[in-house]
Amino acid sequence: MGYYTPFVAPKGKDGGIDVIAYRDPLGTVTPRIKVQIKHREETASVHEIRQLMGLLQKDGDVGIFVSSGGFTADAKTTARTSHVHVELIDLNRFITLWQEFYHKLGDEDKARLPLIPIFFYSPVI
């Protein structure tokens, strides 16, 4: 998506932030994005969304919460009505974004979730 990612947390405890992304290499241009990722079956709770919101302390900070298990209704409401920008990305939206920006990824990133195009014959009628 054209962002610089100077910080990607190793597996394990990360203090609530898994990825930090900037529009420029120094992080001086907003938005500055802080990403929390949960890959699990259960939905992300309102408590988890509020934890991310608490880490958005500077003007121009944006939170993205990626949850393969989706979000509770309260979590969605909290993100939608918050005074800070928190974007929620479930598994379906993540896959859609991955497909959309796949051609821009480096080989290392493509190897994390490789895609193979499939073509269908469509006769002209």
N, CA, C and O atoms as a printed pandas DataFrame, in Angstrom:
     atom_number atom_name residue_name chain_id  residue_number  x_coord  y_coord  z_coord
0              1         N          MET        A               1    0.819   -1.197    0.000
1              2        CA          MET        A               1    0.000    0.000    0.000
2              3         C          MET        A               1    0.859    1.255    0.000
3              4         O          MET        A               1    0.337    2.367    0.079
4              5         N          GLY        A               2    2.176    1.080   -0.088
5              6        CA          GLY        A               2    3.061    2.224   -0.177
6              7         C          GLY        A               2    3.537    2.773    1.153
7              8         O          GLY        A               2    4.091    3.872    1.189
8              9         N          TYR        A               3    3.346    2.059    2.240
9             10        CA          TYR        A               3    3.766    2.520    3.558
10            11         C          TYR        A               3    5.116    1.917    3.927
11            12         O          TYR        A               3    5.466    0.823    3.483
12            13         N          TYR        A               4    5.860    2.640    4.740
13            14        CA          TYR        A               4    7.098    2.141    5.307
14            15         C          TYR        A               4    6.769    1.463    6.624
15            16         O          TYR        A               4    5.965    1.974    7.405
16            17         N          THR        A               5    7.379    0.326    6.874
17            18        CA          THR        A               5    7.109   -0.416    8.117
18            19         C          THR        A               5    8.426   -0.620    8.881
19            20         O          THR        A               5    9.042   -1.682    8.787
20            21         N          PRO        A               6    8.850    0.395    9.631
21            22        CA          PRO        A               6   10.111    0.284   10.356
22            23         C          PRO        A               6   10.046   -0.666   11.549
23            24         O          PRO        A               6   11.079   -1.079   12.077
24            25         N          PHE        A               7    8.821   -1.014   11.974
25            26        CA          PHE        A               7    8.698   -1.911   13.122
26            27         C          PHE        A               7    7.672   -2.990   12.833
27            28         O          PHE        A               7    6.504   -2.704   12.569
28            29         N          VAL        A               8    8.125   -4.230   12.888
29            30        CA          VAL        A               8    7.247   -5.396   12.847
30            31         C          VAL        A               8    7.674   -6.250   14.029
31            32         O          VAL        A               8    8.810   -6.721   14.093
32            33         N          ALA        A               9    6.752   -6.444   14.964
33            34        CA          ALA        A               9    7.078   -7.145   16.210
34            35         C          ALA        A               9    7.397   -8.609   15.953
35            36         O          ALA        A               9    6.753   -9.255   15.126
36            37         N          PRO        A              10    8.391   -9.130   16.660
37            38        CA          PRO        A              10    8.627  -10.573   16.607
38            39         C          PRO        A              10    7.502  -11.292   17.342
39            40         O          PRO        A              10    6.744  -10.669   18.086
40            41         N          LYS        A              11    7.394  -12.587   17.137
41            42        CA          LYS        A              11    6.366  -13.349   17.846
42            43         C          LYS        A              11    6.572  -13.223   19.345
43            44         O          LYS        A              11    7.701  -13.155   19.832
44            45         N          GLY        A              12    5.455  -13.192   20.067
45            46        CA          GLY        A              12    5.522  -13.073   21.520
46            47         C          GLY        A              12    4.928  -11.759   21.980
47            48         O          GLY        A              12    4.198  -11.106   21.235
48            49         N          LYS        A              13    5.238  -11.371   23.203
49            50        CA          LYS        A              13    4.712  -10.125   23.771
50            51         C          LYS        A              13    5.235   -8.934   22.989
51            52         O          LYS        A              13    6.429   -8.832   22.705
52            53         N          ASP        A              14    4.308   -8.023   22.642
53            54        CA          ASP        A              14    4.683   -6.891   21.798
54            55         C          ASP        A              14    4.192   -5.560   22.344
55            56         O          ASP        A              14    4.387   -4.531   21.698
56            57         N          GLY        A              15    3.569   -5.546   23.496
57            58        CA          GLY        A              15    3.073   -4.293   24.058
58            59         C          GLY        A              15    1.835   -3.763   23.370
59            60         O          GLY        A              15    1.491   -2.592   23.531
60            61         N          GLY        A              16    1.157   -4.610   22.601
61            62        CA          GLY        A              16   -0.089   -4.208   21.963
62            63         C          GLY        A              16    0.046   -3.733   20.541
63            64         O          GLY        A              16   -0.968   -3.509   19.879
64            65         N          ILE        A              17    1.260   -3.567   20.038
65            66        CA          ILE        A              17    1.460   -3.112   18.666
66            67         C          ILE        A              17    2.276   -4.170   17.923
67            68         O          ILE        A              17    3.357   -4.562   18.361
68            69         N          ASP        A              18    1.742   -4.618   16.802
69            70        CA          ASP        A              18    2.439   -5.613   15.982
70            71         C          ASP        A              18    3.175   -4.985   14.808
71            72         O          ASP        A              18    4.215   -5.490   14.385
72            73         N          VAL        A              19    2.645   -3.890   14.282
73            74        CA          VAL        A              19    3.264   -3.218   13.142
74            75         C          VAL        A              19    3.076   -1.713   13.317
75            76         O          VAL        A              19    2.021   -1.250   13.750
76            77         N          ILE        A              20    4.115   -0.963   12.974
77            78        CA          ILE        A              20    4.006    0.482   12.861
78            79         C          ILE        A              20    4.315    0.823   11.408
79            80         O          ILE        A              20    5.299    0.344   10.845
80            81         N          ALA        A              21    3.465    1.656   10.806
81            82        CA          ALA        A              21    3.640    2.018    9.400
82            83         C          ALA        A              21    3.555    3.533    9.239
83            84         O          ALA        A              21    2.765    4.206    9.902
84            85         N          TYR        A              22    4.391    4.049    8.339
85            86        CA          TYR        A              22    4.445    5.479    8.056
86            87         C          TYR        A              22    4.319    5.722    6.558
87            88         O          TYR        A              22    4.614    4.847    5.744
88            89         N          ARG        A              23    3.879    6.917    6.211
89            90        CA          ARG        A              23    3.801    7.312    4.788
90            91         C          ARG        A              23    5.170    7.696    4.252
91            92         O          ARG        A              23    5.420    7.591    3.051
92            93         N          ASP        A              24    6.059    8.142    5.132
93            94        CA          ASP        A              24    7.411    8.528    4.711
94            95         C          ASP        A              24    8.420    7.782    5.577
95            96         O          ASP        A              24    8.055    7.285    6.643
96            97         N          PRO        A              25    9.666    7.690    5.155
97            98        CA          PRO        A              25   10.646    6.883    5.903
98            99         C          PRO        A              25   10.894    7.335    7.338
99           100         O          PRO        A              25   11.304    6.525    8.169
100          101         N          LEU        A              26   10.656    8.613    7.650
101          102        CA          LEU        A              26   10.931    9.129    8.994
102          103         C          LEU        A              26    9.710    9.187    9.899
103          104         O          LEU        A              26    9.838    9.458   11.093
104          105         N          GLY        A              27    8.539    8.939    9.353
105          106        CA          GLY        A              27    7.333    8.983   10.169
106          107         C          GLY        A              27    6.864   10.383   10.500
107          108         O          GLY        A              27    6.208   10.593   11.520
108          109         N          THR        A              28    7.192   11.346    9.650
109          110        CA          THR        A              28    6.815   12.732    9.923
110          111         C          THR        A              28    5.495   13.132    9.273
111          112         O          THR        A              28    4.915   14.158    9.627
112          113         N          VAL        A              29    5.021   12.335    8.332
113          114        CA          VAL        A              29    3.788   12.640    7.612
114          115         C          VAL        A              29    2.665   11.759    8.152
115          116         O          VAL        A              29    2.816   10.544    8.277
116          117         N          THR        A              30    1.539   12.392    8.468
117          118        CA          THR        A              30    0.406   11.613    8.957
118          119         C          THR        A              30   -0.286   10.946    7.778
119          120         O          THR        A              30   -0.193   11.456    6.661
120          121         N          PRO        A              31   -0.965    9.845    7.974
121          122        CA          PRO        A              31   -1.161    9.189    9.271
122          123         C          PRO        A              31    0.019    8.305    9.658
123          124         O          PRO        A              31    0.740    7.788    8.804
124          125         N          ARG        A              32    0.193    8.148   10.944
125          126        CA          ARG        A              32    1.107    7.164   11.508
126          127         C          ARG        A              32    0.211    6.025   11.978
127          128         O          ARG        A              32   -0.708    6.236   12.770
128          129         N          ILE        A              33    0.475    4.846   11.501
129          130        CA          ILE        A              33   -0.448    3.734   11.719
130          131         C          ILE        A              33    0.138    2.734   12.709
131          132         O          ILE        A              33    1.286    2.307   12.585
132          133         N          LYS        A              34   -0.678    2.375   13.693
133          134        CA          LYS        A              34   -0.308    1.348   14.669
134          135         C          LYS        A              34   -1.286    0.195   14.485
135          136         O          LYS        A              34   -2.502    0.379   14.539
136          137         N          VAL        A              35   -0.737   -0.998   14.266
137          138        CA          VAL        A              35   -1.558   -2.151   13.905
138          139         C          VAL        A              35   -1.471   -3.227   14.982
139          140         O          VAL        A              35   -0.385   -3.568   15.452
140          141         N          GLN        A              36   -2.620   -3.749   15.360
141          142        CA          GLN        A              36   -2.717   -4.900   16.261
142          143         C          GLN        A              36   -3.303   -6.046   15.445
143          144         O          GLN        A              36   -4.295   -5.857   14.741
144          145         N          ILE        A              37   -2.708   -7.220   15.529
145          146        CA          ILE        A              37   -3.154   -8.368   14.745
146          147         C          ILE        A              37   -3.465   -9.530   15.681
147          148         O          ILE        A              37   -2.661   -9.884   16.543
148          149         N          LYS        A              38   -4.645  -10.116   15.496
149          150        CA          LYS        A              38   -5.044  -11.308   16.251
150          151         C          LYS        A              38   -5.503  -12.374   15.249
151          152         O          LYS        A              38   -6.505  -12.208   14.554
152          153         N          HIS        A              39   -4.747  -13.460   15.196
153          154        CA          HIS        A              39   -5.102  -14.570   14.311
154          155         C          HIS        A              39   -5.619  -15.717   15.177
155          156         O          HIS        A              39   -4.852  -16.500   15.738
156          157         N          ARG        A              40   -6.938  -15.786   15.262
157          158        CA          ARG        A              40   -7.585  -16.780   16.115
158          159         C          ARG        A              40   -9.050  -16.902   15.702
159          160         O          ARG        A              40   -9.535  -16.114   14.890
160          161         N          GLU        A              41   -9.746  -17.877   16.252
161          162        CA          GLU        A              41  -11.145  -18.096   15.893
162          163         C          GLU        A              41  -12.106  -17.168   16.633
163          164         O          GLU        A              41  -13.126  -16.775   16.068
164          165         N          GLU        A              42  -11.808  -16.810   17.877
165          166        CA          GLU        A              42  -12.742  -15.973   18.637
166          167         C          GLU        A              42  -12.678  -14.519   18.195
167          168         O          GLU        A              42  -11.653  -14.040   17.711
168          169         N          THR        A              43  -13.795  -13.834   18.374
169          170        CA          THR        A              43  -13.905  -12.432   17.976
170          171         C          THR        A              43  -13.088  -11.531   18.895
171          172         O          THR        A              43  -12.865  -11.843   20.064
172          173         N          ALA        A              44  -12.653  -10.418   18.341
173          174        CA          ALA        A              44  -11.936   -9.422   19.135
174          175         C          ALA        A              44  -12.963   -8.630   19.950
175          176         O          ALA        A              44  -14.031   -8.275   19.451
176          177         N          SER        A              45  -12.623   -8.368   21.188
177          178        CA          SER        A              45  -13.563   -7.734   22.119
178          179         C          SER        A              45  -13.417   -6.219   22.143
179          180         O          SER        A              45  -12.436   -5.660   21.653
180          181         N          VAL        A              46  -14.411   -5.577   22.722
181          182        CA          VAL        A              46  -14.373   -4.135   22.905
182          183         C          VAL        A              46  -13.176   -3.746   23.786
183          184         O          VAL        A              46  -12.572   -2.694   23.577
184          185         N          HIS        A              47  -12.840   -4.573   24.750
185          186        CA          HIS        A              47  -11.688   -4.310   25.618
186          187         C          HIS        A              47  -10.402   -4.234   24.793
187          188         O          HIS        A              47   -9.567   -3.361   25.030
188          189         N          GLU        A              48  -10.239   -5.134   23.835
189          190        CA          GLU        A              48   -9.037   -5.131   22.996
190          191         C          GLU        A              48   -8.981   -3.892   22.097
191          192         O          GLU        A              48   -7.911   -3.325   21.877
192          193         N          ILE        A              49  -10.132   -3.482   21.587
193          194        CA          ILE        A              49  -10.181   -2.281   20.753
194          195         C          ILE        A              49   -9.804   -1.060   21.597
195          196         O          ILE        A              49   -9.057   -0.196   21.138
196          197         N          ARG        A              50  -10.312   -0.988   22.812
197          198        CA          ARG        A              50   -9.988    0.135   23.695
198          199         C          ARG        A              50   -8.502    0.152   24.068
199          200         O          ARG        A              50   -7.914    1.222   24.229
200          201         N          GLN        A              51   -7.904   -1.020   24.204
201          202        CA          GLN        A              51   -6.468   -1.080   24.479
202          203         C          GLN        A              51   -5.678   -0.444   23.338
203          204         O          GLN        A              51   -4.750    0.330   23.574
204          205         N          LEU        A              52   -6.050   -0.772   22.099
205          206        CA          LEU        A              52   -5.377   -0.160   20.953
206          207         C          LEU        A              52   -5.617    1.343   20.939
207          208         O          LEU        A              52   -4.694    2.116   20.685
208          209         N          MET        A              53   -6.839    1.761   21.208
209          210        CA          MET        A              53   -7.163    3.189   21.226
210          211         C          MET        A              53   -6.288    3.941   22.230
211          212         O          MET        A              53   -5.905    5.086   21.986
212          213         N          GLY        A              54   -5.975    3.307   23.345
213          214        CA          GLY        A              54   -5.134    3.929   24.364
214          215         C          GLY        A              54   -3.705    4.151   23.907
215          216         O          GLY        A              54   -2.985    4.957   24.497
216          217         N          LEU        A              55   -3.286    3.453   22.871
217          218        CA          LEU        A              55   -1.927    3.608   22.344
218          219         C          LEU        A              55   -1.836    4.660   21.246
219          220         O          LEU        A              55   -0.748    4.950   20.749
220          221         N          LEU        A              56   -2.971    5.229   20.870
221          222        CA          LEU        A              56   -3.010    6.257   19.826
222          223         C          LEU        A              56   -2.951    7.618   20.497
223          224         O          LEU        A              56   -3.983    8.244   20.741
224          225         N          GLN        A              57   -1.742    8.074   20.794
225          226        CA          GLN        A              57   -1.577    9.248   21.642
226          227         C          GLN        A              57   -1.231   10.521   20.900
227          228         O          GLN        A              57   -1.427   11.607   21.447
228          229         N          LYS        A              58   -0.726   10.438   19.681
229          230        CA          LYS        A              58   -0.329   11.642   18.949
230          231         C          LYS        A              58   -1.389   11.994   17.926
231          232         O          LYS        A              58   -2.098   11.123   17.423
232          233         N          ASP        A              59   -1.491   13.289   17.620
233          234        CA          ASP        A              59   -2.354   13.696   16.511
234          235         C          ASP        A              59   -1.845   13.025   15.249
235          236         O          ASP        A              59   -0.641   13.004   14.994
236          237         N          GLY        A              60   -2.739   12.488   14.476
237          238        CA          GLY        A              60   -2.348   11.814   13.244
238          239         C          GLY        A              60   -2.131   10.323   13.412
239          240         O          GLY        A              60   -1.863    9.631   12.429
240          241         N          ASP        A              61   -2.240    9.799   14.644
241          242        CA          ASP        A              61   -2.144    8.359   14.849
242          243         C          ASP        A              61   -3.450    7.698   14.424
243          244         O          ASP        A              61   -4.536    8.191   14.727
244          245         N          VAL        A              62   -3.331    6.593   13.727
245          246        CA          VAL        A              62   -4.480    5.802   13.303
246          247         C          VAL        A              62   -4.243    4.373   13.758
247          248         O          VAL        A              62   -3.126    3.866   13.659
248          249         N          GLY        A              63   -5.276    3.726   14.252
249          250        CA          GLY        A              63   -5.176    2.344   14.664
250          251         C          GLY        A              63   -5.857    1.438   13.655
251          252         O          GLY        A              63   -6.918    1.758   13.120
252          253         N          ILE        A              64   -5.230    0.315   13.410
253          254        CA          ILE        A              64   -5.845   -0.731   12.593
254          255         C          ILE        A              64   -5.816   -2.001   13.420
255          256         O          ILE        A              64   -4.766   -2.402   13.921
256          257         N          PHE        A              65   -6.967   -2.629   13.559
257          258        CA          PHE        A              65   -7.064   -3.881   14.290
258          259         C          PHE        A              65   -7.479   -4.949   13.288
259          260         O          PHE        A              65   -8.563   -4.889   12.708
260          261         N          VAL        A              66   -6.597   -5.932   13.094
261          262        CA          VAL        A              66   -6.857   -7.031   12.177
262          263         C          VAL        A              66   -7.184   -8.257   13.014
263          264         O          VAL        A              66   -6.393   -8.662   13.867
264          265         N          SER        A              67   -8.346   -8.845   12.773
265          266        CA          SER        A              67   -8.771  -10.019   13.533
266          267         C          SER        A              67   -9.366  -11.052   12.594
267          268         O          SER        A              67  -10.406  -10.817   11.979
268          269         N          SER        A              68   -8.706  -12.195   12.486
269          270        CA          SER        A              68   -9.221  -13.253   11.611
270          271         C          SER        A              68  -10.530  -13.821   12.142
271          272         O          SER        A              68  -11.296  -14.419   11.387
272          273         N          GLY        A              69  -10.794  -13.641   13.433
273          274        CA          GLY        A              69  -12.028  -14.128   14.029
274          275         C          GLY        A              69  -13.167  -13.123   14.005
275          276         O          GLY        A              69  -14.264  -13.420   14.477
276          277         N          GLY        A              70  -12.920  -11.927   13.457
277          278        CA          GLY        A              70  -13.954  -10.907   13.414
278          279         C          GLY        A              70  -14.003  -10.104   14.704
279          280         O          GLY        A              70  -13.060  -10.116   15.495
280          281         N          PHE        A              71  -15.121   -9.403   14.904
281          282        CA          PHE        A              71  -15.255   -8.474   16.019
282          283         C          PHE        A              71  -16.625   -8.608   16.661
283          284         O          PHE        A              71  -17.603   -8.914   15.980
284          285         N          THR        A              72  -16.703   -8.382   17.958
285          286        CA          THR        A              72  -17.999   -8.352   18.623
286          287         C          THR        A              72  -18.750   -7.101   18.178
287          288         O          THR        A              72  -18.147   -6.155   17.672
288          289         N          ALA        A              73  -20.056   -7.100   18.367
289          290        CA          ALA        A              73  -20.865   -5.927   18.020
290          291         C          ALA        A              73  -20.406   -4.704   18.811
291          292         O          ALA        A              73  -20.341   -3.604   18.261
292          293         N          ASP        A              74  -20.088   -4.882   20.093
293          294        CA          ASP        A              74  -19.615   -3.769   20.917
294          295         C          ASP        A              74  -18.284   -3.226   20.404
295          296         O          ASP        A              74  -18.058   -2.016   20.432
296          297         N          ALA        A              75  -17.404   -4.105   19.939
297          298        CA          ALA        A              75  -16.120   -3.665   19.393
298          299         C          ALA        A              75  -16.336   -2.813   18.148
299          300         O          ALA        A              75  -15.675   -1.789   17.974
300          301         N          LYS        A              76  -17.257   -3.227   17.280
301          302        CA          LYS        A              76  -17.551   -2.469   16.062
302          303         C          LYS        A              76  -18.126   -1.096   16.400
303          304         O          LYS        A              76  -17.744   -0.094   15.796
304          305         N          THR        A              77  -19.037   -1.052   17.355
305          306        CA          THR        A              77  -19.644    0.220   17.758
306          307         C          THR        A              77  -18.598    1.150   18.349
307          308         O          THR        A              77  -18.573    2.338   18.025
308          309         N          THR        A              78  -17.748    0.634   19.197
309          310        CA          THR        A              78  -16.709    1.448   19.833
310          311         C          THR        A              78  -15.772    2.037   18.790
311          312         O          THR        A              78  -15.439    3.220   18.859
312          313         N          ALA        A              79  -15.345    1.240   17.836
313          314        CA          ALA        A              79  -14.446    1.741   16.792
314          315         C          ALA        A              79  -15.140    2.796   15.934
315          316         O          ALA        A              79  -14.537    3.809   15.578
316          317         N          ARG        A              80  -16.390    2.559   15.610
317          318        CA          ARG        A              80  -17.138    3.475   14.739
318          319         C          ARG        A              80  -17.400    4.828   15.413
319          320         O          ARG        A              80  -17.422    5.857   14.738
320          321         N          THR        A              81  -17.596    4.837   16.724
321          322        CA          THR        A              81  -17.965    6.065   17.427
322          323         C          THR        A              81  -16.805    6.728   18.164
323          324         O          THR        A              81  -16.998    7.726   18.858
324          325         N          SER        A              82  -15.621    6.183   18.018
325          326        CA          SER        A              82  -14.458    6.695   18.738
326          327         C          SER        A              82  -14.017    8.058   18.220
327          328         O          SER        A              82  -14.222    8.384   17.051
328          329         N          HIS        A              83  -13.406    8.854   19.102
329          330        CA          HIS        A              83  -12.828   10.140   18.707
330          331         C          HIS        A              83  -11.492    9.955   17.992
331          332         O          HIS        A              83  -11.008   10.883   17.343
332          333         N          VAL        A              84  -10.892    8.775   18.099
333          334        CA          VAL        A              84   -9.681    8.446   17.342
334          335         C          VAL        A              84  -10.065    7.480   16.226
335          336         O          VAL        A              84  -11.046    6.746   16.344
336          337         N          HIS        A              85   -9.299    7.482   15.157
337          338        CA          HIS        A              85   -9.605    6.621   14.013
338          339         C          HIS        A              85   -9.065    5.215   14.264
339          340         O          HIS        A              85   -7.857    5.009   14.377
340          341         N          VAL        A              86   -9.974    4.262   14.348
341          342        CA          VAL        A              86   -9.613    2.852   14.465
342          343         C          VAL        A              86  -10.351    2.101   13.367
343          344         O          VAL        A              86  -11.581    2.086   13.323
344          345         N          GLU        A              87   -9.586    1.483   12.490
345          346        CA          GLU        A              87  -10.142    0.722   11.383
346          347         C          GLU        A              87  -10.121   -0.760   11.754
347          348         O          GLU        A              87   -9.106   -1.270   12.230
348          349         N          LEU        A              88  -11.234   -1.443   11.537
349          350        CA          LEU        A              88  -11.329   -2.864   11.836
350          351         C          LEU        A              88  -11.269   -3.654   10.530
351          352         O          LEU        A              88  -11.985   -3.357    9.574
352          353         N          ILE        A              89  -10.399   -4.668   10.508
353          354        CA          ILE        A              89  -10.241   -5.493    9.310
354          355         C          ILE        A              89  -10.424   -6.946    9.707
355          356         O          ILE        A              89   -9.621   -7.508   10.452
356          357         N          ASP        A              90  -11.500   -7.551    9.196
357          358        CA          ASP        A              90  -11.733   -8.971    9.454
358          359         C          ASP        A              90  -11.042   -9.800    8.364
359          360         O          ASP        A              90  -10.403   -9.242    7.471
360          361         N          LEU        A              91  -11.168  -11.113    8.436
361          362        CA          LEU        A              91  -10.455  -11.991    7.514
362          363         C          LEU        A              91  -10.858  -11.742    6.062
363          364         O          LEU        A              91   -9.998  -11.709    5.182
364          365         N          ASN        A              92  -12.146  -11.567    5.803
365          366        CA          ASN        A              92  -12.589  -11.338    4.424
366          367         C          ASN        A              92  -12.000  -10.053    3.850
367          368         O          ASN        A              92  -11.542  -10.027    2.708
368          369         N          ARG        A              93  -12.014   -8.994    4.647
369          370        CA          ARG        A              93  -11.458   -7.725    4.164
370          371         C          ARG        A              93   -9.947   -7.820    3.996
371          372         O          ARG        A              93   -9.383   -7.234    3.071
372          373         N          PHE        A              94   -9.292   -8.557    4.889
373          374        CA          PHE        A              94   -7.846   -8.748    4.770
374          375         C          PHE        A              94   -7.511   -9.449    3.454
375          376         O          PHE        A              94   -6.601   -9.028    2.740
376          377         N          ILE        A              95   -8.238  -10.509    3.134
377          378        CA          ILE        A              95   -7.993  -11.246    1.885
378          379         C          ILE        A              95   -8.233  -10.344    0.678
379          380         O          ILE        A              95   -7.461  -10.370   -0.281
380          381         N          THR        A              96   -9.292   -9.553    0.721
381          382        CA          THR        A              96   -9.578   -8.622   -0.379
382          383         C          THR        A              96   -8.430   -7.628   -0.563
383          384         O          THR        A              96   -8.007   -7.372   -1.690
384          385         N          LEU        A              97   -7.928   -7.071    0.534
385          386        CA          LEU        A              97   -6.807   -6.129    0.456
386          387         C          LEU        A              97   -5.537   -6.821   -0.042
387          388         O          LEU        A              97   -4.786   -6.253   -0.836
388          389         N          TRP        A              98   -5.302   -8.038    0.423
389          390        CA          TRP        A              98   -4.117   -8.805   -0.001
390          391         C          TRP        A              98   -4.165   -9.032   -1.513
391          392         O          TRP        A              98   -3.157   -8.872   -2.202
392          393         N          GLN        A              99   -5.322   -9.400   -2.017
393          394        CA          GLN        A              99   -5.473   -9.605   -3.455
394          395         C          GLN        A              99   -5.270   -8.301   -4.226
395          396         O          GLN        A              99   -4.618   -8.290   -5.270
396          397         N          GLU        A             100   -5.819   -7.223   -3.719
397          398        CA          GLU        A             100   -5.746   -5.927   -4.406
398          399         C          GLU        A             100   -4.315   -5.406   -4.507
399          400         O          GLU        A             100   -3.937   -4.835   -5.530
400          401         N          PHE        A             101   -3.520   -5.597   -3.462
401          402        CA          PHE        A             101   -2.176   -5.036   -3.435
402          403         C          PHE        A             101   -1.077   -6.077   -3.646
403          404         O          PHE        A             101    0.105   -5.753   -3.525
404          405         N          TYR        A             102   -1.445   -7.312   -3.957
405          406        CA          TYR        A             102   -0.490   -8.408   -4.093
406          407         C          TYR        A             102    0.613   -8.078   -5.101
407          408         O          TYR        A             102    1.783   -8.367   -4.846
408          409         N          HIS        A             103    0.264   -7.485   -6.222
409          410        CA          HIS        A             103    1.240   -7.184   -7.271
410          411         C          HIS        A             103    2.296   -6.175   -6.824
411          412         O          HIS        A             103    3.351   -6.074   -7.450
412          413         N          LYS        A             104    2.032   -5.434   -5.762
413          414        CA          LYS        A             104    2.983   -4.442   -5.261
414          415         C          LYS        A             104    3.911   -4.998   -4.184
415          416         O          LYS        A             104    4.864   -4.328   -3.788
416          417         N          LEU        A             105    3.646   -6.211   -3.707
417          418        CA          LEU        A             105    4.433   -6.790   -2.619
418          419         C          LEU        A             105    5.770   -7.309   -3.112
419          420         O          LEU        A             105    5.920   -7.698   -4.271
420          421         N          GLY        A             106    6.741   -7.308   -2.205
421          422        CA          GLY        A             106    8.029   -7.931   -2.495
422          423         C          GLY        A             106    7.903   -9.444   -2.400
423          424         O          GLY        A             106    6.918   -9.957   -1.871
424          425         N          ASP        A             107    8.891  -10.150   -2.907
425          426        CA          ASP        A             107    8.852  -11.608   -2.921
426          427         C          ASP        A             107    8.744  -12.218   -1.527
427          428         O          ASP        A             107    8.052  -13.219   -1.340
428          429         N          GLU        A             108    9.419  -11.624   -0.552
429          430        CA          GLU        A             108    9.362  -12.147    0.816
430          431         C          GLU        A             108    7.934  -12.078    1.372
431          432         O          GLU        A             108    7.459  -13.022    2.004
432          433         N          ASP        A             109    7.260  -10.953    1.130
433          434        CA          ASP        A             109    5.887  -10.805    1.607
434          435         C          ASP        A             109    4.931  -11.712    0.839
435          436         O          ASP        A             109    4.024  -12.295    1.431
436          437         N          LYS        A             110    5.125  -11.834   -0.468
437          438        CA          LYS        A             110    4.273  -12.725   -1.264
438          439         C          LYS        A             110    4.379  -14.168   -0.771
439          440         O          LYS        A             110    3.403  -14.917   -0.813
440          441         N          ALA        A             111    5.556  -14.549   -0.309
441          442        CA          ALA        A             111    5.761  -15.922    0.168
442          443         C          ALA        A             111    4.984  -16.210    1.455
443          444         O          ALA        A             111    4.728  -17.373    1.766
444          445         N          ARG        A             112    4.609  -15.180    2.200
445          446        CA          ARG        A             112    3.840  -15.376    3.437
446          447         C          ARG        A             112    2.432  -15.886    3.153
447          448         O          ARG        A             112    1.882  -16.676    3.920
448          449         N          LEU        A             113    1.857  -15.429    2.051
449          450        CA          LEU        A             113    0.511  -15.849    1.659
450          451         C          LEU        A             113    0.450  -15.806    0.126
451          452         O          LEU        A             113   -0.117  -14.885   -0.461
452          453         N          PRO        A             114    1.050  -16.829   -0.508
453          454        CA          PRO        A             114    1.144  -16.802   -1.971
454          455         C          PRO        A             114   -0.215  -16.988   -2.642
455          456         O          PRO        A             114   -1.062  -17.749   -2.174
456          457         N          LEU        A             115   -0.396  -16.277   -3.743
457          458        CA          LEU        A             115   -1.611  -16.378   -4.542
458          459         C          LEU        A             115   -1.242  -16.819   -5.951
459          460         O          LEU        A             115   -0.197  -16.441   -6.480
460          461         N          ILE        A             116   -2.099  -17.609   -6.541
461          462        CA          ILE        A             116   -1.927  -18.039   -7.921
462          463         C          ILE        A             116   -3.181  -17.639   -8.676
463          464         O          ILE        A             116   -4.286  -18.025   -8.296
464          465         N          PRO        A             117   -3.015  -16.856   -9.757
465          466        CA          PRO        A             117   -4.211  -16.469  -10.513
466          467         C          PRO        A             117   -4.824  -17.677  -11.223
467          468         O          PRO        A             117   -4.117  -18.556  -11.715
468          469         N          ILE        A             118   -6.130  -17.693  -11.260
469          470        CA          ILE        A             118   -6.864  -18.740  -11.964
470          471         C          ILE        A             118   -7.741  -18.050  -12.997
471          472         O          ILE        A             118   -8.453  -17.094  -12.690
472          473         N          PHE        A             119   -7.677  -18.549  -14.227
473          474        CA          PHE        A             119   -8.453  -17.954  -15.307
474          475         C          PHE        A             119   -9.577  -18.881  -15.701
475          476         O          PHE        A             119   -9.422  -20.101  -15.666
476          477         N          PHE        A             120  -10.714  -18.309  -16.077
477          478        CA          PHE        A             120  -11.868  -19.069  -16.514
478          479         C          PHE        A             120  -12.167  -18.724  -17.963
479          480         O          PHE        A             120  -12.100  -17.563  -18.366
480          481         N          TYR        A             121  -12.489  -19.723  -18.722
481          482        CA          TYR        A             121  -12.856  -19.520  -20.107
482          483         C          TYR        A             121  -14.244  -18.871  -20.162
483          484         O          TYR        A             121  -15.176  -19.308  -19.488
484          485         N          SER        A             122  -14.356  -17.847  -20.958
485          486        CA          SER        A             122  -15.612  -17.145  -21.099
486          487         C          SER        A             122  -15.887  -16.991  -22.591
487          488         O          SER        A             122  -15.374  -16.071  -23.228
488          489         N          PRO        A             123  -16.693  -17.887  -23.146
489          490        CA          PRO        A             123  -16.948  -17.804  -24.593
490          491         C          PRO        A             123  -17.733  -16.527  -24.919
491          492         O          PRO        A             123  -18.603  -16.088  -24.167
492          493         N          VAL        A             124  -17.396  -15.974  -26.036
493          494        CA          VAL        A             124  -18.099  -14.782  -26.508
494          495         C          VAL        A             124  -19.426  -15.238  -27.098
495          496         O          VAL        A             124  -19.472  -16.106  -27.969
496          497         N          ILE        A             125  -20.483  -14.646  -26.615
497          498        CA          ILE        A             125  -21.827  -15.034  -27.087
498          499         C          ILE        A             125  -22.378  -13.992  -27.995
499          500         O          ILE        A             125  -23.495  -14.135  -28.493
